[in-house]
Amino acid sequence: MVDATKNDHAAKPLPFSWSWGLPLAILFSTNFMSGVVPQTIIPMMMSGSFFWMGLACVLNARRCRRRHCYYSGPVFIAGGAGVLLVGFEIVSIGADGLIIVVWGTLVLALLTYLTEPIFGKYVN
């Protein structure tokens, strides 16, 4: 397990900040961009943030076999696709559809942490 912990970017402050902190900051900053940037840019930024975090999770799962990354990576990638579909009105789930997709993705990704105390932090 020493090698797994050594390679786990989710457990180190600087790699965590670049891989998940920065895209989360970009994601939340989109709340304040309406009227400042073109409306079509906002879903692209949100989706890009989710894809960035999803790729970081997939790479971290491959690098250190962190359990929740196996689940949160696909959740973030699906969330990124969902943001594009709802943000560009390809799929309609109501006036608050984009908010539902974003918060649903974030909640599901956080719930993946519950697998670690139950099944262990790393996959053997």
MOPAC internal coordinates of N, CA, C and O (Angstrom, degrees):
PM7 1SCF
backbone

  N    0.0000 0     0.00 0     0.00 0    0    0    0
  C    1.4499 1     0.00 0     0.00 0    1    0    0
  C    1.5227 1   113.30 1     0.00 0    2    1    0
  O    1.2310 1   120.10 1   163.39 1    3    2    1
  N    1.3310 1   117.42 1   -16.61 1    3    2    1
  C    1.4558 1   120.22 1  -179.79 1    5    3    2
  C    1.5193 1   110.64 1   -59.50 1    6    5    3
  O    1.2310 1   120.03 1   136.24 1    7    6    5
  N    1.3515 1   117.54 1   -43.76 1    7    6    5
  C    1.4456 1   120.97 1   179.91 1    9    7    6
  C    1.5208 1   111.62 1   -64.12 1   10    9    7
  O    1.2310 1   120.01 1   141.89 1   11   10    9
  N    1.3290 1   117.58 1   -38.11 1   11   10    9
  C    1.4606 1   121.41 1   179.74 1   13   11   10
  C    1.5185 1   110.59 1   -62.83 1   14   13   11
  O    1.2310 1   120.45 1   133.66 1   15   14   13
  N    1.3194 1   116.75 1   -46.34 1   15   14   13
  C    1.4609 1   120.50 1  -179.79 1   17   15   14
  C    1.5206 1   110.53 1   -65.44 1   18   17   15
  O    1.2310 1   120.44 1   141.39 1   19   18   17
  N    1.3160 1   116.76 1   -38.61 1   19   18   17
  C    1.4651 1   121.62 1  -179.47 1   21   19   18
  C    1.5276 1   111.75 1   -62.59 1   22   21   19
  O    1.2310 1   120.18 1   143.71 1   23   22   21
  N    1.3183 1   117.27 1   -36.29 1   23   22   21
  C    1.4637 1   122.21 1  -176.37 1   25   23   22
  C    1.5256 1   114.04 1   -94.83 1   26   25   23
  O    1.2310 1   119.76 1  -176.90 1   27   26   25
  N    1.3065 1   118.06 1     3.10 1   27   26   25
  C    1.4656 1   122.41 1  -175.03 1   29   27   26
  C    1.5296 1   110.87 1   -83.66 1   30   29   27
  O    1.2310 1   120.52 1   -76.10 1   31   30   29
  N    1.3181 1   116.61 1   103.90 1   31   30   29
  C    1.4645 1   120.65 1   179.78 1   33   31   30
  C    1.5235 1   112.36 1   -70.79 1   34   33   31
  O    1.2310 1   120.08 1   156.96 1   35   34   33
  N    1.3132 1   117.45 1   -23.04 1   35   34   33
  C    1.4655 1   120.18 1   178.62 1   37   35   34
  C    1.5236 1   111.75 1   -72.49 1   38   37   35
  O    1.2310 1   120.37 1   164.17 1   39   38   37
  N    1.3317 1   116.89 1   -15.83 1   39   38   37
  C    1.4647 1   121.09 1  -178.40 1   41   39   38
  C    1.5298 1   112.59 1  -100.84 1   42   41   39
  O    1.2310 1   119.78 1  -178.24 1   43   42   41
  N    1.3230 1   118.02 1     1.76 1   43   42   41
  C    1.4648 1   122.14 1  -178.36 1   45   43   42
  C    1.5293 1   109.28 1  -117.04 1   46   45   43
  O    1.2310 1   120.03 1   -48.01 1   47   46   45
  N    1.3235 1   117.54 1   131.99 1   47   46   45
  C    1.4646 1   120.48 1  -173.95 1   49   47   46
  C    1.5359 1   115.59 1   -57.57 1   50   49   47
  O    1.2310 1   119.46 1   130.88 1   51   50   49
  N    1.3216 1   118.63 1   -49.12 1   51   50   49
  C    1.4615 1   119.67 1  -176.32 1   53   51   50
  C    1.5270 1   112.91 1   -68.28 1   54   53   51
  O    1.2310 1   119.33 1   129.28 1   55   54   53
  N    1.3493 1   118.88 1   -50.72 1   55   54   53
  C    1.4725 1   117.73 1   176.59 1   57   55   54
  C    1.5323 1   112.42 1   -61.52 1   58   57   55
  O    1.2310 1   120.33 1   144.12 1   59   58   57
  N    1.3398 1   116.97 1   -35.88 1   59   58   57
  C    1.4670 1   119.55 1   177.50 1   61   59   58
  C    1.5226 1   110.05 1   -62.22 1   62   61   59
  O    1.2310 1   120.52 1   136.77 1   63   62   61
  N    1.3203 1   116.62 1   -43.23 1   63   62   61
  C    1.4698 1   120.76 1  -179.47 1   65   63   62
  C    1.5156 1   111.88 1   -60.26 1   66   65   63
  O    1.2310 1   120.26 1   135.98 1   67   66   65
  N    1.3402 1   117.11 1   -44.02 1   67   66   65
  C    1.4616 1   120.64 1  -179.48 1   69   67   66
  C    1.5227 1   112.11 1   -72.10 1   70   69   67
  O    1.2310 1   120.58 1   142.25 1   71   70   69
  N    1.3125 1   116.50 1   -37.75 1   71   70   69
  C    1.4649 1   120.12 1  -173.89 1   73   71   70
  C    1.5183 1   114.12 1   -82.14 1   74   73   71
  O    1.2310 1   120.41 1   145.49 1   75   74   73
  N    1.3399 1   116.82 1   -34.51 1   75   74   73
  C    1.4674 1   119.78 1  -176.60 1   77   75   74
  C    1.5256 1   113.21 1  -127.17 1   78   77   75
  O    1.2310 1   119.38 1   145.84 1   79   78   77
  N    1.3080 1   118.80 1   -34.16 1   79   78   77
  C    1.4692 1   121.20 1  -178.91 1   81   79   78
  C    1.5155 1   113.18 1   -66.08 1   82   81   79
  O    1.2310 1   120.41 1   130.93 1   83   82   81
  N    1.3352 1   116.83 1   -49.07 1   83   82   81
  C    1.4605 1   120.74 1  -179.85 1   85   83   82
  C    1.5279 1   112.37 1   -62.67 1   86   85   83
  O    1.2310 1   119.35 1   132.25 1   87   86   85
  N    1.3471 1   118.85 1   -47.75 1   87   86   85
  C    1.4694 1   116.62 1   177.89 1   89   87   86
  C    1.5278 1   113.27 1   -64.71 1   90   89   87
  O    1.2310 1   120.00 1   148.48 1   91   90   89
  N    1.3425 1   117.61 1   -31.52 1   91   90   89
  C    1.4672 1   118.99 1   175.28 1   93   91   90
  C    1.5239 1   110.74 1   -66.34 1   94   93   91
  O    1.2310 1   120.18 1   140.49 1   95   94   93
  N    1.3236 1   117.26 1   -39.51 1   95   94   93
  C    1.4703 1   120.86 1   177.18 1   97   95   94
  C    1.5247 1   110.45 1   -62.73 1   98   97   95
  O    1.2310 1   120.48 1   137.87 1   99   98   97
  N    1.3271 1   116.69 1   -42.13 1   99   98   97
  C    1.4640 1   120.23 1   177.63 1  101   99   98
  C    1.5258 1   109.78 1   -64.19 1  102  101   99
  O    1.2310 1   120.63 1   135.71 1  103  102  101
  N    1.3247 1   116.39 1   -44.29 1  103  102  101
  C    1.4633 1   120.97 1  -179.85 1  105  103  102
  C    1.5269 1   111.01 1   -58.03 1  106  105  103
  O    1.2310 1   120.49 1   130.56 1  107  106  105
  N    1.3339 1   116.67 1   -49.44 1  107  106  105
  C    1.4605 1   119.51 1  -178.37 1  109  107  106
  C    1.5200 1   112.70 1   -71.75 1  110  109  107
  O    1.2310 1   119.86 1   153.81 1  111  110  109
  N    1.3285 1   117.88 1   -26.19 1  111  110  109
  C    1.4618 1   120.14 1   178.79 1  113  111  110
  C    1.5291 1   111.94 1   -68.07 1  114  113  111
  O    1.2310 1   120.30 1   158.59 1  115  114  113
  N    1.3246 1   117.03 1   -21.41 1  115  114  113
  C    1.4615 1   119.48 1   179.80 1  117  115  114
  C    1.5309 1   111.58 1   -64.64 1  118  117  115
  O    1.2310 1   119.95 1   161.60 1  119  118  117
  N    1.3281 1   117.71 1   -18.40 1  119  118  117
  C    1.4683 1   120.66 1   175.84 1  121  119  118
  C    1.5159 1   112.42 1   -63.04 1  122  121  119
  O    1.2310 1   120.60 1   156.15 1  123  122  121
  N    1.3223 1   116.46 1   -23.85 1  123  122  121
  C    1.4628 1   121.11 1  -174.56 1  125  123  122
  C    1.5194 1   112.51 1  -107.71 1  126  125  123
  O    1.2310 1   119.87 1  -170.35 1  127  126  125
  N    1.3204 1   117.85 1     9.65 1  127  126  125
  C    1.4622 1   121.30 1  -174.41 1  129  127  126
  C    1.5171 1   114.73 1  -100.54 1  130  129  127
  O    1.2310 1   120.02 1   173.34 1  131  130  129
  N    1.3049 1   117.57 1    -6.66 1  131  130  129
  C    1.4593 1   120.19 1  -179.90 1  133  131  130
  C    1.5236 1   109.13 1   -62.16 1  134  133  131
  O    1.2310 1   120.84 1   -54.04 1  135  134  133
  N    1.3039 1   116.01 1   125.96 1  135  134  133
  C    1.4504 1   121.43 1  -178.41 1  137  135  134
  C    1.5182 1   113.03 1    89.42 1  138  137  135
  O    1.2310 1   120.29 1   166.93 1  139  138  137
  N    1.3318 1   117.06 1   -13.07 1  139  138  137
  C    1.4687 1   121.06 1   179.48 1  141  139  138
  C    1.5289 1   110.55 1   -99.07 1  142  141  139
  O    1.2310 1   120.92 1   139.26 1  143  142  141
  N    1.3392 1   115.85 1   -40.74 1  143  142  141
  C    1.4648 1   121.08 1   177.52 1  145  143  142
  C    1.5299 1   108.24 1  -118.79 1  146  145  143
  O    1.2310 1   119.93 1   -21.63 1  147  146  145
  N    1.3197 1   117.75 1   158.37 1  147  146  145
  C    1.4704 1   119.07 1   177.61 1  149  147  146
  C    1.5346 1   111.21 1   -56.93 1  150  149  147
  O    1.2310 1   121.22 1   -37.50 1  151  150  149
  N    1.3115 1   115.28 1   142.50 1  151  150  149
  C    1.4680 1   121.50 1  -175.33 1  153  151  150
  C    1.5249 1   112.71 1   -59.33 1  154  153  151
  O    1.2310 1   119.56 1   152.50 1  155  154  153
  N    1.3113 1   118.45 1   -27.50 1  155  154  153
  C    1.4666 1   120.61 1  -179.67 1  157  155  154
  C    1.5302 1   112.16 1   -74.18 1  158  157  155
  O    1.2310 1   120.12 1   160.49 1  159  158  157
  N    1.3131 1   117.38 1   -19.51 1  159  158  157
  C    1.4680 1   121.22 1  -178.89 1  161  159  158
  C    1.5345 1   110.71 1   -74.61 1  162  161  159
  O    1.2310 1   120.04 1   146.11 1  163  162  161
  N    1.3118 1   117.52 1   -33.89 1  163  162  161
  C    1.4654 1   121.62 1  -174.33 1  165  163  162
  C    1.5249 1   112.32 1   -60.69 1  166  165  163
  O    1.2310 1   118.34 1   129.21 1  167  166  165
  N    1.3371 1   120.76 1   -50.79 1  167  166  165
  C    1.4700 1   118.79 1   177.54 1  169  167  166
  C    1.5309 1   112.71 1   -62.29 1  170  169  167
  O    1.2310 1   120.47 1   148.50 1  171  170  169
  N    1.3338 1   116.70 1   -31.50 1  171  170  169
  C    1.4617 1   119.01 1   178.43 1  173  171  170
  C    1.5296 1   110.65 1   -68.20 1  174  173  171
  O    1.2310 1   120.30 1   141.36 1  175  174  173
  N    1.3216 1   117.03 1   -38.64 1  175  174  173
  C    1.4615 1   120.25 1   177.40 1  177  175  174
  C    1.5257 1   111.02 1   -67.48 1  178  177  175
  O    1.2310 1   120.61 1   137.87 1  179  178  177
  N    1.3251 1   116.44 1   -42.13 1  179  178  177
  C    1.4655 1   120.57 1   178.64 1  181  179  178
  C    1.5245 1   110.53 1   -63.07 1  182  181  179
  O    1.2310 1   120.92 1   132.38 1  183  182  181
  N    1.3017 1   115.85 1   -47.62 1  183  182  181
  C    1.4572 1   120.87 1  -179.63 1  185  183  182
  C    1.5264 1   110.39 1   -62.91 1  186  185  183
  O    1.2310 1   120.48 1   136.36 1  187  186  185
  N    1.3151 1   116.70 1   -43.64 1  187  186  185
  C    1.4570 1   120.78 1   178.49 1  189  187  186
  C    1.5170 1   111.75 1   -59.65 1  190  189  187
  O    1.2310 1   120.48 1   141.41 1  191  190  189
  N    1.3240 1   116.69 1   -38.59 1  191  190  189
  C    1.4712 1   120.45 1   177.89 1  193  191  190
  C    1.5251 1   110.70 1   -63.20 1  194  193  191
  O    1.2310 1   120.45 1   136.13 1  195  194  193
  N    1.3233 1   116.75 1   -43.87 1  195  194  193
  C    1.4678 1   119.99 1   178.93 1  197  195  194
  C    1.5283 1   111.70 1   -66.34 1  198  197  195
  O    1.2310 1   120.38 1   137.27 1  199  198  197
  N    1.3366 1   116.89 1   -42.73 1  199  198  197
  C    1.4567 1   119.31 1   178.30 1  201  199  198
  C    1.5305 1   110.88 1   -62.88 1  202  201  199
  O    1.2310 1   120.30 1   140.01 1  203  202  201
  N    1.3230 1   117.03 1   -39.99 1  203  202  201
  C    1.4573 1   122.60 1   178.64 1  205  203  202
  C    1.5370 1   110.17 1   -60.16 1  206  205  203
  O    1.2310 1   120.73 1   131.42 1  207  206  205
  N    1.3463 1   116.20 1   -48.58 1  207  206  205
  C    1.4685 1   119.70 1   179.68 1  209  207  206
  C    1.5281 1   111.13 1   -66.97 1  210  209  207
  O    1.2310 1   120.34 1   142.42 1  211  210  209
  N    1.3319 1   116.95 1   -37.58 1  211  210  209
  C    1.4594 1   120.16 1   178.20 1  213  211  210
  C    1.5122 1   112.14 1   -63.32 1  214  213  211
  O    1.2310 1   120.69 1   135.89 1  215  214  213
  N    1.3236 1   116.29 1   -44.11 1  215  214  213
  C    1.4551 1   120.17 1   177.59 1  217  215  214
  C    1.5282 1   110.82 1   -64.35 1  218  217  215
  O    1.2310 1   120.34 1   139.81 1  219  218  217
  N    1.3320 1   116.96 1   -40.19 1  219  218  217
  C    1.4675 1   120.72 1   177.56 1  221  219  218
  C    1.5287 1   110.51 1   -60.97 1  222  221  219
  O    1.2310 1   120.31 1   139.73 1  223  222  221
  N    1.3296 1   117.02 1   -40.27 1  223  222  221
  C    1.4688 1   120.64 1   178.53 1  225  223  222
  C    1.5182 1   111.24 1   -66.93 1  226  225  223
  O    1.2310 1   120.32 1   135.29 1  227  226  225
  N    1.3124 1   117.00 1   -44.71 1  227  226  225
  C    1.4665 1   120.46 1  -179.76 1  229  227  226
  C    1.5272 1   109.97 1   -61.53 1  230  229  227
  O    1.2310 1   120.55 1   135.76 1  231  230  229
  N    1.3328 1   116.55 1   -44.24 1  231  230  229
  C    1.4639 1   119.75 1   178.45 1  233  231  230
  C    1.5226 1   111.51 1   -65.67 1  234  233  231
  O    1.2310 1   120.40 1   141.90 1  235  234  233
  N    1.3286 1   116.85 1   -38.10 1  235  234  233
  C    1.4630 1   119.90 1   178.77 1  237  235  234
  C    1.5273 1   110.96 1   -68.10 1  238  237  235
  O    1.2310 1   119.97 1   142.17 1  239  238  237
  N    1.3164 1   117.65 1   -37.83 1  239  238  237
  C    1.4640 1   120.82 1   176.66 1  241  239  238
  C    1.5241 1   110.10 1   -62.68 1  242  241  239
  O    1.2310 1   120.94 1   139.48 1  243  242  241
  N    1.2973 1   115.81 1   -40.52 1  243  242  241
  C    1.4678 1   119.62 1   179.08 1  245  243  242
  C    1.5292 1   111.17 1   -69.77 1  246  245  243
  O    1.2310 1   120.70 1   141.50 1  247  246  245
  N    1.3207 1   116.27 1   -38.50 1  247  246  245
  C    1.4602 1   121.58 1  -176.27 1  249  247  246
  C    1.5276 1   112.39 1   -70.50 1  250  249  247
  O    1.2310 1   120.51 1   133.22 1  251  250  249
  N    1.3513 1   116.63 1   -46.78 1  251  250  249
  C    1.4648 1   118.84 1  -172.19 1  253  251  250
  C    1.5278 1   113.94 1  -125.97 1  254  253  251
  O    1.2310 1   120.40 1   174.37 1  255  254  253
  N    1.3427 1   116.84 1    -5.63 1  255  254  253
  C    1.4663 1   122.16 1   178.88 1  257  255  254
  C    1.5290 1   112.25 1    67.05 1  258  257  255
  O    1.2310 1   120.49 1  -144.81 1  259  258  257
  N    1.3377 1   116.67 1    35.19 1  259  258  257
  C    1.4576 1   121.29 1   176.46 1  261  259  258
  C    1.5235 1   108.23 1   -66.85 1  262  261  259
  O    1.2310 1   120.87 1   -54.30 1  263  262  261
  N    1.3268 1   115.95 1   125.70 1  263  262  261
  C    1.4638 1   121.51 1  -171.18 1  265  263  262
  C    1.5277 1   112.97 1   -57.94 1  266  265  263
  O    1.2310 1   119.91 1   127.89 1  267  266  265
  N    1.3154 1   117.78 1   -52.11 1  267  266  265
  C    1.4667 1   118.22 1  -173.87 1  269  267  266
  C    1.5248 1   111.88 1   -66.57 1  270  269  267
  O    1.2310 1   119.72 1   156.62 1  271  270  269
  N    1.3358 1   118.13 1   -23.38 1  271  270  269
  C    1.4647 1   120.29 1   178.72 1  273  271  270
  C    1.5286 1   111.69 1   -66.79 1  274  273  271
  O    1.2310 1   120.42 1   150.56 1  275  274  273
  N    1.3327 1   116.81 1   -29.44 1  275  274  273
  C    1.4612 1   119.88 1   176.93 1  277  275  274
  C    1.5315 1   110.69 1   -62.84 1  278  277  275
  O    1.2310 1   120.40 1   150.12 1  279  278  277
  N    1.3138 1   116.85 1   -29.88 1  279  278  277
  C    1.4688 1   121.38 1  -178.58 1  281  279  278
  C    1.5223 1   112.34 1   -96.03 1  282  281  279
  O    1.2310 1   120.54 1   137.73 1  283  282  281
  N    1.3291 1   116.57 1   -42.27 1  283  282  281
  C    1.4681 1   119.21 1  -175.47 1  285  283  282
  C    1.5233 1   112.22 1   -71.21 1  286  285  283
  O    1.2310 1   119.79 1   150.20 1  287  286  285
  N    1.3414 1   118.00 1   -29.80 1  287  286  285
  C    1.4631 1   119.90 1   177.52 1  289  287  286
  C    1.5245 1   111.89 1   -57.08 1  290  289  287
  O    1.2310 1   119.71 1   123.65 1  291  290  289
  N    1.3328 1   118.16 1   -56.35 1  291  290  289
  C    1.4679 1   119.01 1   177.56 1  293  291  290
  C    1.5330 1   113.25 1   -62.72 1  294  293  291
  O    1.2310 1   119.89 1   147.38 1  295  294  293
  N    1.3365 1   117.82 1   -32.62 1  295  294  293
  C    1.4686 1   120.38 1   177.61 1  297  295  294
  C    1.5220 1   109.80 1   -61.79 1  298  297  295
  O    1.2310 1   120.11 1   132.54 1  299  298  297
  N    1.3437 1   117.39 1   -47.46 1  299  298  297
  C    1.4665 1   120.57 1   179.47 1  301  299  298
  C    1.5273 1   111.75 1   -64.06 1  302  301  299
  O    1.2310 1   120.22 1   139.51 1  303  302  301
  N    1.3147 1   117.18 1   -40.49 1  303  302  301
  C    1.4647 1   120.22 1   179.73 1  305  303  302
  C    1.5308 1   110.52 1   -65.23 1  306  305  303
  O    1.2310 1   120.35 1   136.95 1  307  306  305
  N    1.3253 1   116.93 1   -43.05 1  307  306  305
  C    1.4696 1   120.40 1   176.40 1  309  307  306
  C    1.5261 1   110.42 1   -63.91 1  310  309  307
  O    1.2310 1   120.39 1   140.94 1  311  310  309
  N    1.3316 1   116.86 1   -39.06 1  311  310  309
  C    1.4644 1   120.53 1   176.95 1  313  311  310
  C    1.5163 1   111.69 1   -62.24 1  314  313  311
  O    1.2310 1   120.38 1   140.17 1  315  314  313
  N    1.3331 1   116.88 1   -39.83 1  315  314  313
  C    1.4606 1   120.62 1   177.26 1  317  315  314
  C    1.5205 1   111.81 1   -62.49 1  318  317  315
  O    1.2310 1   120.88 1   138.01 1  319  318  317
  N    1.3309 1   115.93 1   -41.99 1  319  318  317
  C    1.4660 1   120.08 1   177.02 1  321  319  318
  C    1.5255 1   110.41 1   -66.37 1  322  321  319
  O    1.2310 1   120.55 1   139.16 1  323  322  321
  N    1.3341 1   116.56 1   -40.84 1  323  322  321
  C    1.4626 1   120.57 1   178.57 1  325  323  322
  C    1.5204 1   112.36 1   -62.19 1  326  325  323
  O    1.2310 1   120.50 1   139.88 1  327  326  325
  N    1.3185 1   116.65 1   -40.12 1  327  326  325
  C    1.4696 1   120.44 1   178.01 1  329  327  326
  C    1.5251 1   110.55 1   -62.25 1  330  329  327
  O    1.2310 1   120.47 1   137.71 1  331  330  329
  N    1.3232 1   116.71 1   -42.29 1  331  330  329
  C    1.4673 1   119.01 1   178.27 1  333  331  330
  C    1.5242 1   111.22 1   -63.75 1  334  333  331
  O    1.2310 1   120.38 1   135.29 1  335  334  333
  N    1.3288 1   116.88 1   -44.71 1  335  334  333
  C    1.4614 1   120.26 1  -178.45 1  337  335  334
  C    1.5214 1   112.26 1   -63.88 1  338  337  335
  O    1.2310 1   120.62 1   136.33 1  339  338  337
  N    1.3272 1   116.42 1   -43.67 1  339  338  337
  C    1.4714 1   120.05 1  -178.81 1  341  339  338
  C    1.5247 1   110.59 1   -79.49 1  342  341  339
  O    1.2310 1   120.31 1   139.91 1  343  342  341
  N    1.3190 1   117.01 1   -40.09 1  343  342  341
  C    1.4632 1   120.80 1  -177.75 1  345  343  342
  C    1.5163 1   113.56 1   -63.86 1  346  345  343
  O    1.2310 1   120.59 1   145.93 1  347  346  345
  N    1.3223 1   116.48 1   -34.07 1  347  346  345
  C    1.4612 1   120.23 1   178.41 1  349  347  346
  C    1.5242 1   112.30 1   -99.56 1  350  349  347
  O    1.2310 1   120.96 1  -164.74 1  351  350  349
  N    1.3305 1   115.77 1    15.26 1  351  350  349
  C    1.4653 1   124.62 1   173.19 1  353  351  350
  C    1.5258 1   113.39 1    57.94 1  354  353  351
  O    1.2310 1   120.85 1  -146.62 1  355  354  353
  N    1.3209 1   115.97 1    33.38 1  355  354  353
  C    1.4630 1   120.57 1   172.44 1  357  355  354
  C    1.5224 1   108.42 1   -77.54 1  358  357  355
  O    1.2310 1   121.51 1   144.44 1  359  358  357
  N    1.3351 1   114.72 1   -35.56 1  359  358  357
  C    1.4594 1   123.09 1   174.79 1  361  359  358
  C    1.5222 1   106.83 1  -123.76 1  362  361  359
  O    1.2310 1   120.17 1   -44.23 1  363  362  361
  N    1.3215 1   117.27 1   135.77 1  363  362  361
  C    1.4583 1   120.93 1   179.54 1  365  363  362
  C    1.5255 1   110.04 1  -114.61 1  366  365  363
  O    1.2310 1   121.09 1   -54.63 1  367  366  365
  N    1.3267 1   115.51 1   125.37 1  367  366  365
  C    1.4689 1   119.55 1   174.43 1  369  367  366
  C    1.5271 1   110.15 1  -126.59 1  370  369  367
  O    1.2310 1   121.23 1  -150.50 1  371  370  369
  N    1.3282 1   115.26 1    29.50 1  371  370  369
  C    1.4485 1   120.58 1   175.97 1  373  371  370
  C    1.5145 1   113.19 1   105.53 1  374  373  371
  O    1.2310 1   121.62 1    -3.13 1  375  374  373
  N    1.3067 1   114.50 1   176.87 1  375  374  373
  C    1.4620 1   121.45 1  -176.52 1  377  375  374
  C    1.5297 1   112.54 1   -63.13 1  378  377  375
  O    1.2310 1   120.40 1   147.38 1  379  378  377
  N    1.3145 1   116.84 1   -32.62 1  379  378  377
  C    1.4641 1   121.19 1  -179.48 1  381  379  378
  C    1.5272 1   112.22 1   -99.71 1  382  381  379
  O    1.2310 1   120.00 1  -156.90 1  383  382  381
  N    1.3119 1   117.60 1    23.10 1  383  382  381
  C    1.4553 1   121.80 1  -175.40 1  385  383  382
  C    1.5131 1   113.95 1   -58.13 1  386  385  383
  O    1.2310 1   120.46 1   137.22 1  387  386  385
  N    1.3225 1   116.72 1   -42.78 1  387  386  385
  C    1.4613 1   119.88 1  -178.69 1  389  387  386
  C    1.5253 1   110.99 1   -66.09 1  390  389  387
  O    1.2310 1   120.42 1   140.05 1  391  390  389
  N    1.3051 1   116.81 1   -39.95 1  391  390  389
  C    1.4666 1   121.19 1   177.66 1  393  391  390
  C    1.5292 1   110.21 1   -64.10 1  394  393  391
  O    1.2310 1   120.62 1   138.60 1  395  394  393
  N    1.3269 1   116.43 1   -41.40 1  395  394  393
  C    1.4630 1   121.09 1   179.54 1  397  395  394
  C    1.5266 1   110.61 1   -62.17 1  398  397  395
  O    1.2310 1   120.45 1   135.22 1  399  398  397
  N    1.3285 1   116.74 1   -44.78 1  399  398  397
  C    1.4654 1   120.27 1  -179.48 1  401  399  398
  C    1.5278 1   110.65 1   -64.79 1  402  401  399
  O    1.2310 1   120.12 1   134.57 1  403  402  401
  N    1.3291 1   117.38 1   -45.43 1  403  402  401
  C    1.4640 1   120.89 1  -177.94 1  405  403  402
  C    1.5247 1   110.57 1   -63.24 1  406  405  403
  O    1.2310 1   120.22 1   126.98 1  407  406  405
  N    1.3241 1   117.19 1   -53.02 1  407  406  405
  C    1.4680 1   119.47 1  -177.94 1  409  407  406
  C    1.5220 1   112.17 1   -67.91 1  410  409  407
  O    1.2310 1   120.26 1   144.75 1  411  410  409
  N    1.3322 1   117.10 1   -35.25 1  411  410  409
  C    1.4548 1   119.88 1   175.75 1  413  411  410
  C    1.5182 1   111.67 1   -61.51 1  414  413  411
  O    1.2310 1   120.65 1   137.48 1  415  414  413
  N    1.3189 1   116.36 1   -42.52 1  415  414  413
  C    1.4669 1   120.94 1   178.01 1  417  415  414
  C    1.5172 1   110.90 1   -63.44 1  418  417  415
  O    1.2310 1   120.33 1   133.50 1  419  418  417
  N    1.3382 1   116.97 1   -46.50 1  419  418  417
  C    1.4653 1   120.58 1  -178.44 1  421  419  418
  C    1.5360 1   111.34 1   -64.12 1  422  421  419
  O    1.2310 1   120.19 1   138.61 1  423  422  421
  N    1.3223 1   117.24 1   -41.39 1  423  422  421
  C    1.4643 1   120.30 1   179.67 1  425  423  422
  C    1.5273 1   110.41 1   -66.42 1  426  425  423
  O    1.2310 1   119.98 1   134.94 1  427  426  425
  N    1.3277 1   117.64 1   -45.06 1  427  426  425
  C    1.4654 1   119.99 1   178.42 1  429  427  426
  C    1.5273 1   111.13 1   -61.52 1  430  429  427
  O    1.2310 1   120.24 1   139.19 1  431  430  429
  N    1.3302 1   117.14 1   -40.81 1  431  430  429
  C    1.4700 1   120.13 1   179.23 1  433  431  430
  C    1.5313 1   110.58 1   -64.16 1  434  433  431
  O    1.2310 1   120.22 1   139.22 1  435  434  433
  N    1.3181 1   117.18 1   -40.78 1  435  434  433
  C    1.4704 1   119.59 1   177.81 1  437  435  434
  C    1.5222 1   111.61 1   -66.33 1  438  437  435
  O    1.2310 1   120.31 1   143.95 1  439  438  437
  N    1.3117 1   117.02 1   -36.05 1  439  438  437
  C    1.4666 1   120.64 1   179.67 1  441  439  438
  C    1.5283 1   112.41 1   -64.87 1  442  441  439
  O    1.2310 1   120.24 1   156.98 1  443  442  441
  N    1.3371 1   117.14 1   -23.02 1  443  442  441
  C    1.4599 1   118.91 1   179.10 1  445  443  442
  C    1.5250 1   111.67 1   -65.04 1  446  445  443
  O    1.2310 1   120.06 1   158.32 1  447  446  445
  N    1.3330 1   117.50 1   -21.68 1  447  446  445
  C    1.4614 1   120.48 1   176.50 1  449  447  446
  C    1.5298 1   111.52 1   -64.46 1  450  449  447
  O    1.2310 1   119.57 1   156.12 1  451  450  449
  N    1.3242 1   118.42 1   -23.88 1  451  450  449
  C    1.4574 1   121.19 1  -179.53 1  453  451  450
  C    1.5243 1   112.35 1   -66.51 1  454  453  451
  O    1.2310 1   120.07 1   160.79 1  455  454  453
  N    1.3170 1   117.46 1   -19.21 1  455  454  453
  C    1.4631 1   119.77 1   178.62 1  457  455  454
  C    1.5261 1   111.89 1   -70.94 1  458  457  455
  O    1.2310 1   120.24 1   154.69 1  459  458  457
  N    1.3279 1   117.15 1   -25.31 1  459  458  457
  C    1.4662 1   119.69 1  -175.63 1  461  459  458
  C    1.5274 1   114.08 1   -70.67 1  462  461  459
  O    1.2310 1   118.71 1   133.45 1  463  462  461
  N    1.3517 1   120.06 1   -46.55 1  463  462  461
  C    1.4634 1   117.36 1   177.32 1  465  463  462
  C    1.5302 1   113.07 1   -67.13 1  466  465  463
  O    1.2310 1   120.50 1   156.59 1  467  466  465
  N    1.3241 1   116.66 1   -23.41 1  467  466  465
  C    1.4659 1   120.39 1  -178.64 1  469  467  466
  C    1.5315 1   111.28 1   -83.16 1  470  469  467
  O    1.2310 1   120.38 1   132.08 1  471  470  469
  N    1.3351 1   116.87 1   -47.92 1  471  470  469
  C    1.4609 1   120.96 1  -172.35 1  473  471  470
  C    1.5277 1   114.33 1  -111.01 1  474  473  471
  O    1.2310 1   119.96 1   176.90 1  475  474  473
  N    1.3177 1   117.69 1    -3.10 1  475  474  473
  C    1.4612 1   121.26 1  -178.26 1  477  475  474
  C    1.5074 1   111.41 1   105.14 1  478  477  475
  O    1.2310 1   121.07 1   -27.87 1  479  478  477
  N    1.3186 1   115.56 1   152.13 1  479  478  477
  C    1.4560 1   121.23 1  -175.15 1  481  479  478
  C    1.5295 1   112.83 1   -69.64 1  482  481  479
  O    1.2310 1   120.72 1   144.35 1  483  482  481
  N    1.3195 1   116.22 1   -35.65 1  483  482  481
  C    1.4582 1   120.48 1  -176.78 1  485  483  482
  C    1.5251 1   110.65 1  -122.54 1  486  485  483
  O    1.2310 1   121.33 1   -32.73 1  487  486  485
  N    1.3314 1   115.05 1   147.27 1  487  486  485
  C    1.4556 1   121.68 1   177.10 1  489  487  486
  C    1.5220 1   107.62 1   -80.71 1  490  489  487
  O    1.2310 1   120.15 1   -49.71 1  491  490  489
  N    1.3106 1   117.31 1   130.29 1  491  490  489
  C    1.4698 1   120.49 1  -179.22 1  493  491  490
  C    1.5031 1   111.85 1   -73.26 1  494  493  491
  O    1.2310 1   120.10 1   180.00 1  495  494  493

